Amino acid sequence: MNQIFDKMAAFPRSGLMGGPTPLEPLQRLSEHLGIEFWIKRDDLTGLGGGGNKIRQLEYYLGAAQVEGADTILITGAVQSNYVRSAAAAAAKCGMKAVLQLEDRVPGKGVIYRSSGNVLLGRLLGADYMQYPEGEDEAGADQALRERAAELQAQGRAPYVIPLGLRNKPLGTLGYMNAAQEVLAQRDDFDAVAIPSGSGATHMGFLAGLRALGSTTPVHGICVRRDAAAQADRLQEVATRLAALLEVESWVTQGDIQTSDTALAPGYGRVGPKTRDAIRLMAETEGLFLDPVYSGKCFAGLIDLVESGKITAGSRVLFVHTGGFPALFAYQDDVLPL
Ligand SMILES: *Cc1c(COP(=O)(O)O)cnc(C)c1O
């Protein structure tokens, strides 16, 4: 029916999602913010603590299974939800996981290094390796490939889930599915706010909406880079996504909107805006956000409403991407005793 979604159907996908996640109105926050506020509960994707990476991993694990892999390798920050989710996906698919932890966030202590996602990853039976840099995607990927080559020499069948931009953006397909899922639930949003890190979630959702004819603005809330650098990155993801699907790029430069007002003091670091946003969501709606992504995204959304970029009374969708295990690793930043 839809040419782009038809092409997607050719990509192998492992069934990690139980089914659609809920779309819910948030009554009290709607009143508080003066908008009609809805939340897409992708914190409830189910497997291994949930979150957005489960949708992305469906395509990576699908490819790994087709290749006959028995081990997946992945890299991320120490408190990465992605590596924890990959360990859960590997367990479900009967594979081993090798998780490489990068030093991305300075000045963190023993709780950051041992609690939250690190505890869960260990519980999931993953093996760990370290990478001493945090801003070297190509180097981190290279280290994974070297470990994969060692495993191969030992007779294992490794599959690397790469981080860098120069790779096939398979995870982006997972968020095209999410956009389709939302449109089937409700198709009349005036604006969307979604976290923008690697860009797979943001671009996938945006590309999915546009492929299905929706023109709703999608505000990517920057969690790692400033708005201009993130927009450049998204342009590159869009180009690679179109190449992956062997079609002309259908996302325009004007579609790419990035907002970095909640980014300070930087990736994986919690400023007062994020702390307040996490507490507001918890105290008003009984829902948990995380300190690195969804808390920043909500803080950025509040800024968009307060600055009038999202107008009063708009019907707004907040995509909750999960991540709450990191709350335990950031307890001193979120709510010091
Ligand atoms: C990784 C992550 C994001 C960002 O997703 P990208 O696809 O890397 O942009 C957002 N929220 C949570 C909770 C995450 O773990």
The ligand as an ORCA input file, in Angstrom:
! r2SCAN-3c Opt
* xyz 0 1
  C      18.775      6.043     23.679
  C      17.639      6.742     24.288
  C      17.062      7.854     23.658
  C      17.611      8.440     22.388
  O      17.341      7.639     21.284
  P      18.189      7.782     19.954
  O      17.533      6.855     19.028
  O      19.607      7.390     20.277
  O      18.163      9.200     19.526
  C      15.965      8.433     24.247
  N      15.475      7.964     25.411
  C      15.992      6.917     26.050
  C      15.402      6.499     27.346
  C      17.103      6.264     25.513
  O      17.619      5.221     26.161
*
